Amino acid sequence: MKRCMWVKTKEPLYMEYHDKEWGVPVYDDRILFEMLCLEGAQAGLSWWTVLQKRENYRNAFDQFEVEKIVQYTDEKLQSLIENQGIIRNKMKIYSVVTNAKAFLKIQQEYGSFSCYIWSFVDNKPIINNWETAKDVPTSNEISDKMSKQLKRDGFKFVGSTICYSYMQAVGMVNDHTLECFRHPSQ
């Protein structure tokens, strides 16, 4: 079975992520929030680093329940900074709270974060037909637009590259290469 070249085939966790999650459309607000936070945590690092810590993140951040996160105290934030199971970057940790507040505002305005975020791709996944992983961009016009709007709406750690990676992770864009068994043409 052929997979995208970036997959660490000796790592079951990575293969499972690729095979069952990456590029699969997500509409659940909690999962969309989780993935936005995890993509932000990835900034300057590899996805593999974050993926290995994902369960720790879920536990540390109350399963990414936005209503709980917006109520975090200074003590809770300090405990997160000291948590060795996550990436202990103060700015990234604080951004989760900032993003939770912005997320709630978006939910109020649009009815759901899903409606808001999927509108950037006209509510349907973009299916690309890349030959190799080298062909896959790290950003595009849509991720540029998304990044600018998310920043205007109060989100942090949402640069264009992070937004494009997010779009891939939540299935807004399907960048499985043509030879990969997960590409829709297979």
Secondary structure as GFF3:
##gff-version 3
##sequence-region A 1 186
A	DSSP	alpha_helix	12	20	.	.	.	ID=ss1
A	DSSP	alpha_helix	29	42	.	.	.	ID=ss2
A	DSSP	alpha_helix	47	60	.	.	.	ID=ss3
A	DSSP	three_ten_helix	62	64	.	.	.	ID=ss4
A	DSSP	alpha_helix	66	69	.	.	.	ID=ss5
A	DSSP	alpha_helix	74	81	.	.	.	ID=ss6
A	DSSP	alpha_helix	90	110	.	.	.	ID=ss7
A	DSSP	alpha_helix	113	118	.	.	.	ID=ss8
A	DSSP	three_ten_helix	119	121	.	.	.	ID=ss9
A	DSSP	beta_strand	126	127	.	.	.	ID=ss10
A	DSSP	three_ten_helix	133	135	.	.	.	ID=ss11
A	DSSP	alpha_helix	141	152	.	.	.	ID=ss12
A	DSSP	alpha_helix	160	169	.	.	.	ID=ss13
A	DSSP	beta_strand	173	174	.	.	.	ID=ss14
###
